[in-house]
Amino acid sequence: MARRVGVLTGGGDCPGLNAVIRAVARRSLDRGYTVVGVQAGWRGLVDGRFRDLGPREISGILPRGGTIIGTSRTNPYKSERGVEAVLRHLEEAHLDALVAIGGEDTLGVAARLHAEHEVPVVGVPKTIDNDLSATDYTFGFDTAVTIATEAIDRLHTTAESHNRVMVVEVMGRHTGWIAVMSGIAGGADVILIPEQPMTVEECCDEIRSRHGRGKDFSIVVVSEGYELTYASGERQAVAGEPAATDQFGHVRLGGVGDALAREIETRTGYETRVTVLGHVQRGGSPTPRDRVLATRFGLKAADLVHEGQFGMMAALHGDEIVAVPLRDAVVELKTVPPGWYDVARAFFG
């Protein structure tokens, strides 16, 4: 039975992290456990940085965005003697269990530490991208989609007033979940995602078709991971800093919206503007749905710790919170299936 429970948040921040921390701590404290926050994700275990999480520390944090214990994209497997430091600090802090809250990278490290060193870890799926396998949805996603949808709604009026094409670039890395969901909800006229690479020529044809029917403005939503694709078969990836990668090997994406807008304006002659939502999708207070989902995930994680079910992750299947092996969550990215894109495509042009 675990007596000292550590909690860490890794990777990009997102709304709902504090709700998970609160739920894990509340249930664990009610059981008489001590809860310890690991600061700045895996970096906190590499450096040995901790803070106690008692009733006072978790009070009032449910609606707050970000994370009160900080986060980072640190990969202990890429740091010299990083894994050794993690294991040493876990022992020195007398942590009997660890709740790792994160996405593909954070949970990948957790799964590997459990498999290779039997670290008593439990996972909670977090990412605005909704690209984790083994769970229907991750918390943070609903808030990001809500923010993107509101932006699309606002852009409709200014696009119509000026007879412009508005390109909206949203996050999502190598999956198009945010683009598809916000595009459907916001009534986008074209949606471009990595999984279904519509060509630039097809995109322009859809816009011309609208203009031919008297619609003198268009909204185009593009996911940051979409590669400019042409009828010739050529594909061009666009990245903000091609040479810059983090410790998990990820290139910093961004810029495809500008490149696509130039193509549209050049090929159609229609005035085109770009809005890049960027990190605004990660910030602010979580939606009610994300607060509830994050809370349920946190309670489940605390229960898994209490039951000694390590190497598992809390997941949403239908409307039930269940336990799944951590390795199932990180085995592959969960991409947008053709059926979802067909829903969006029914309203193109």
Secondary structure, 3 states (H helix, E strand, C coil): CCCEEEEEECCCCCCCHHHHHHHHHHHHHHCCCEEEEECCCHHHHHHCCEEECCHHHHCCCCCCCCCCCCCCCCCHHHCCCHHHHHHHHHHHCCCCEEEEEECHHHHHHHHHHHHHHCCCEEEEEECCCCCECCCCCCECHHHHHHHHHHHHHHHHHHHHHHCCEEEEEECCCCCCHHHHHHHHHHCCCEEECCCCCCCHHHHHHHHHHHHHCCCCCEEEEEECCCCEECCCCCEECCEEEEEEECCCCCEEECCHHHHHHHHHHHHHCCCEEEEECHHHHCCCCCCHHHHHHHHHHHHHHHHHHHHCCCCEEEEEECCEEEEEEHHHHHCCECCCCHHHHHHHHCCCC
